[in-house]
Every structure is written in C-alpha cells, then in structure tokens.
Amino acid sequence: MNPEVKAKKERIVYTAHQRAQAVLSVWTERRRPSEVCHELGINTILLAQWQERALAGMLSALEPRCRPETQRGSALSERLERLLARQSLVQEGKRVKLERRLTKLQQEPSSSPPPKEK
C-alpha cells in the first residue's frame, strides 16, 4: 500500500462540555451509546472511558470538602477554637462566682425578722 493513498484520520479533540453532553444523553437514555459513538466518530471504548471519568468526577465532587487534617481534629480554625475556649473560661468563672454567692446566702441566717403569727 502506498502511504500517500491512505490518509491519516485527524484526531478530533472534544471539549469537556461535549463529552458531558454525550455521557448524559446515554445516562438519561435519550440516545443509545451506538448512536452517540456514530455521531461523534468515536468507538465504544472511548465512550465507556468518558462515562467512568464522569462518574469518578461526580463522586469526588460530592465528597466533603474539609482537609484530612481537619477531619481528625476540630472543624473550627485555631483562632475560633481559642475564642471559644476563652469564652467558656469566662462563663465558667461566672458560674463559679454565682455558686459561691448562692452557698454563702444559703448559709447566712436570715436578717429579716420571722413572720408574725396571727
């Protein structure tokens, strides 16, 4: 065979939007995979790869977005953690003062005169 006679088929690069449309049209059963492949001039293996990548992309997009080191510890930043700790110490101090005052008031004899009997 003469190499000049056999022309090389130009490879068409499809955009992500075109690939997504092809995959979604198959997934929604609007078109059969063979129709999509024929229309785009691709083979079924390539369409299957697009479907796998689309599914993997959806799964990774739906994963929680927090970083692994954040998942182990707190979901709050260090600054917020410090502010919360400081606020809880203040609240704890107020509670302790109120408990002491209540105890002191309960232990003191009543300074008011007893009620008169009729």
C-alpha positions as CSV (number, residue, x, y, z in Angstrom):
1,M,0.0,0.0,0.0
2,N,1.1,3.4,-0.8
3,P,1.3,5.7,2.3
4,E,0.1,8.7,0.3
5,V,-3.1,6.9,-0.7
6,K,-4.0,6.1,2.9
7,A,-4.7,9.5,4.5
8,K,-4.4,9.7,8.2
9,K,-7.6,10.4,10.0
10,E,-7.3,13.6,12.0
11,R,-8.0,13.1,15.7
12,I,-10.8,15.3,16.9
13,V,-10.5,16.7,20.4
14,Y,-13.8,17.1,22.2
15,T,-14.4,19.7,24.9
16,A,-15.5,18.7,28.4
17,H,-18.9,20.1,27.6
18,Q,-19.3,17.9,24.5
19,R,-18.2,14.8,26.5
20,A,-20.6,15.6,29.3
21,Q,-23.5,16.0,26.8
22,A,-22.6,12.7,25.2
23,V,-22.4,10.9,28.6
24,L,-25.6,12.5,29.9
25,S,-27.5,11.7,26.8
26,V,-26.6,8.0,27.2
27,W,-27.4,8.1,31.0
28,T,-30.7,9.7,30.5
29,E,-31.5,7.2,27.8
30,R,-32.2,9.9,25.2
31,R,-29.8,8.1,22.8
32,R,-28.2,4.8,22.6
33,P,-24.4,4.5,23.1
34,S,-24.0,3.3,19.5
35,E,-25.8,6.4,18.2
36,V,-23.5,8.7,20.2
37,C,-20.4,6.9,19.0
38,H,-21.5,7.1,15.4
39,E,-22.4,10.8,15.6
40,L,-19.1,11.7,17.3
41,G,-17.0,9.3,15.3
42,I,-15.6,7.6,18.4
43,N,-15.5,3.9,19.5
44,T,-17.5,2.5,22.4
45,I,-14.3,2.1,24.5
46,L,-13.7,5.8,24.5
47,L,-17.4,6.5,25.4
48,A,-17.1,4.0,28.3
49,Q,-13.9,5.8,29.5
50,W,-15.8,9.1,29.4
51,Q,-18.6,7.6,31.5
52,E,-16.1,6.2,34.0
53,R,-14.4,9.6,34.3
54,A,-17.7,11.4,34.7
55,L,-18.8,9.1,37.5
56,A,-15.4,9.4,39.2
57,G,-15.7,13.2,38.9
58,M,-19.2,13.2,40.4
59,L,-18.1,11.1,43.3
60,S,-15.1,13.2,44.1
61,A,-17.1,16.4,43.8
62,L,-19.6,15.1,46.3
63,E,-17.0,14.2,48.9
64,P,-16.8,16.5,52.0
65,R,-14.5,19.5,51.2
66,C,-12.7,19.7,54.5
67,R,-9.0,18.8,54.6
68,P,-7.9,15.4,56.1
69,E,-6.1,17.0,59.0
70,T,-9.2,19.0,59.8
71,Q,-11.3,15.8,59.8
72,R,-9.2,14.3,62.6
73,G,-9.4,17.4,64.8
74,S,-11.9,20.2,65.1
75,A,-13.8,21.6,62.2
76,L,-13.0,25.1,63.5
77,S,-10.0,27.2,62.9
78,E,-7.4,27.7,65.6
79,R,-8.5,31.3,66.1
80,L,-12.1,30.2,66.7
81,E,-11.0,27.5,69.0
82,R,-9.1,30.0,71.1
83,L,-12.1,32.4,71.2
84,L,-14.4,29.6,72.3
85,A,-12.0,28.4,74.9
86,R,-11.7,31.9,76.3
87,Q,-15.4,32.4,76.3
88,S,-16.0,29.1,78.1
89,L,-13.5,30.1,80.8
90,V,-15.3,33.4,81.3
91,Q,-18.7,31.6,81.6
92,E,-17.2,29.0,83.9
93,G,-15.8,31.8,86.1
94,K,-19.2,33.5,86.3
95,R,-20.9,30.2,87.2
96,V,-18.4,29.5,90.0
97,K,-18.9,33.0,91.4
98,L,-22.7,32.6,91.4
99,E,-22.4,29.2,93.1
100,R,-20.2,30.7,95.8
101,R,-22.6,33.5,96.3
102,L,-25.6,31.1,96.5
103,T,-23.8,28.9,99.0
104,K,-22.9,31.9,101.1
105,L,-26.5,33.2,101.0
106,Q,-27.9,29.8,102.0
107,Q,-25.5,29.5,105.0
108,E,-26.2,33.0,106.4
109,P,-29.1,33.3,108.8
110,S,-31.9,35.4,107.6
111,S,-31.6,39.0,108.6
112,S,-35.2,39.7,108.2
113,P,-37.5,39.1,111.2
114,P,-39.6,36.0,111.3
115,P,-43.1,36.4,110.0
116,K,-45.7,37.4,112.6
117,E,-48.3,34.8,113.6
118,K,-51.9,35.9,113.7
